[in-house]
Each structure stands twice: as C-alpha cells, then as structure tokens.
C-alpha cells in the first residue's frame, strides 16, 4: 500500500549556519545531520511536519495528514526561532 506525502517547499532568507539551526531547534525535537545534503528536523510535536533544511537555503516540509492551521503555526514558530522569513516556492 502506497503512502502519500505532500512536500511543501519554501525559500528561507537569512538561514543561520547548520550548527546554529541545530542548537536553536534542539529544544523542539531531534535535528539530524544529512552531511552535505543539510539537516532533517523531527519535531516532538506530532502536529508539526518533518522538515529538511537544504544547503541552498530551501526548506521542505513533509506533510502527511496535518492540518493547514498547524502547518501555519509551525512556520510562524520556525521563523521566530530561526529569525528568518520564508517564501513559498512555486
């Protein structure tokens, strides 16, 4: 049985270095290094999506059965914690 995931992509402006992202997000979940491919953030809050931080400044949210309100709240929190702004990729 196949599982469908929706990938939401954003461009981040002013993303800090990987180690700073890791330290800022650590209180909210687990941050894993993907080597040269960036970071994966697995939040403690089940209403938040798994998030990939790519070296090119893009952020991908993996959405499976999450509510739009929860994703919007997550994005607001993420922007505040990392002190960045994001723009939805088309």
C-alpha positions in Angstrom: 0.0 0.0 0.0 1.4 3.4 -1.0 1.5 6.3 1.4 1.0 9.8 0.0 3.1 12.6 1.3 2.8 16.3 0.3 6.1 18.2 0.2 5.8 21.9 0.8 8.8 23.9 -0.3 9.9 27.3 0.9 12.9 29.6 0.3 14.3 30.9 3.5 16.0 34.3 3.8 18.8 34.6 6.4 19.1 30.9 7.5 21.8 30.6 10.1 24.7 28.1 9.8 23.8 24.4 10.3 25.2 24.3 13.9 23.1 27.3 14.9 20.0 25.8 13.4 20.7 22.6 15.3 21.1 24.4 18.6 18.0 26.6 18.2 15.8 23.7 17.2 17.1 21.1 19.7 14.6 22.1 22.4 11.8 21.3 19.9 12.9 17.9 18.7 15.7 16.0 17.1 18.0 17.5 14.5 19.9 15.1 12.3 22.8 15.9 10.0 22.5 14.7 6.4 26.1 15.6 5.6 26.4 17.8 2.6 22.7 17.4 2.0 21.7 19.6 5.0 19.6 18.8 8.1 16.5 16.9 9.0 14.4 18.1 11.9 12.0 15.7 13.5 9.8 17.7 15.9 8.5 16.4 19.2 5.1 18.0 18.4 3.1 15.5 16.2 1.2 18.4 14.7 4.4 19.7 13.1 5.9 18.3 9.9 9.3 16.7 9.5 11.5 19.4 8.0 14.5 19.3 5.7 16.9 22.2 5.6 18.9 22.2 2.4 22.3 23.9 1.8 20.8 26.0 -0.9 18.5 27.8 1.6 15.4 25.9 0.7 13.2 24.2 3.4 11.0 21.2 2.7 8.1 20.3 5.0 6.8 16.7 4.7 3.1 16.8 5.3 1.1 13.7 5.9 -2.4 14.2 7.3 -1.6 17.5 9.0 -4.0 20.4 9.3 -3.2 23.7 7.5 -3.6 25.7 10.7 -0.9 23.5 12.4 1.5 24.0 9.5 1.0 27.7 9.5 1.6 27.8 13.3 4.7 25.7 12.8 6.0 28.0 10.1 5.5 31.1 12.4 7.3 29.3 15.2 10.1 28.2 12.9 10.6 31.7 11.6 10.7 33.1 15.1 13.1 30.5 16.5 15.5 30.8 13.5 14.9 34.6 13.0 14.2 34.1 9.2 11.5 34.8 6.7 10.2 32.2 4.3 8.6 32.4 0.9 6.6 29.6 -0.6 8.2 28.1 -3.7 6.0 27.9 -6.8 
